[in-house]
Amino acid sequence: MLTIICAYNNKEVLEKYLLKSLQKQTVQDYELILLDAKELGTKTAAATLNYGAEKAQNDTLMFVHQDVEFLEEHALEKIEAFSREHTFAIAGVAGVKKTRFYKVFS
């Protein structure tokens, strides 16, 4: 099972993108840790995300930005399957366009 960790500073953006797209996922069995960076008072993004990682109950942690939108309803299902099938310490994606995402997980 995945733990999705998101440090946010704009609740409207969080709800419009990340939370809305998570509702459409076929996999709903995940842990979601939302961290209001302003409320926590941590000094850096790294400190905020490390705080979230310490709270996580699962082995696979996915750190996402508040404006991430999962465009495909099976995205989490595919990410979970990939995580089960491959051994890795860290995997990351940044600035991925829709067409590239589909090539990786299709």
N, C-alpha and C positions, 0 to 999 in steps of 0.2 A: 504494500500500500504506500502511496505517496503522501508526503507532507508538503504542502504548498505554503511558502512563506513570502509574505509581501509587506514591505515597509512602505507606508504611503503618507502623503502630506496633503492630499486633495481627495476627500471622500466622494465628491461628484464624479471625478475621473475614475476612481476605483470602481464605483457602482456601474458606470456607463460601459466600461470595457471589461475588466477582469471578472467582476462578480456576475455580470450579465452573461458572459460567455461560459463561465463555469456552470451556470444553471442549465445550459444546453448540452452538457457533456453526457455521454452514455454511461460513463463511470461516475458514480456519485459517492463512492466509498473512498474518501480521501480526508486527510486532516488539513484544515485551513487555519493558518496562523496569520492574523492581520495585526500589524503593529503600527499604531499612530506615532510616527516619529516625533511629532511635537509633544504629544502627551508623555512619552517615555523620557524625553529629555536627554537622550543619548547624544554624544558629541559628533559621531560619525555614522555614516550609513553602515559601515562594517560592524560597528558596535551594536547597532540596531538589529542587523541580520544575525549576528552571533547570538544575541539574546533570544531571537526566535528559534534558532537551531538548538539551543539548550532546552527549549520547551518541547521540541518535537518528540513524538512517540515512535516514529518510523525510521527505517534505515535509509530510505531514498528521499532526499530533500531537494525540492525544486524552489529556487529563489526567483521570483518574478516581480516585474515592475507593475505599478498600479495601472498603467495604460496598455498592458498586454491583453490581447484579445485572441482567444483560441477560435480560429475561423472554421475549424472542422469539428464536428460533434464527437469524433472518435479520437481526438488528439491525446487526451489523458490515457485512454485505453492503449494506444500505441506507445506512448512514453513508458507506461508501466511494463508492457511486454518487452520493450527494448531493455529496460532496466533489469528484468529477470533473466534475459538471455545473454547479457554481456556483463563482464566484470570490469568496472572502472571506478576510479576515485572521484574524478570531476569531469563533468561534461557541460558545455555551455554554448549558448547561441545568443548572438547580439545583432540587431539590425537586420533581421531576416525578412525578406520579402515573401509575400504569399506564394509565389511560384517556387521559390527555393524550399520552403517548408514542405510543400507537397512532394517534391522530389526526395526529400530525406525520409519522410514517414509514410509514403504511399507504397 
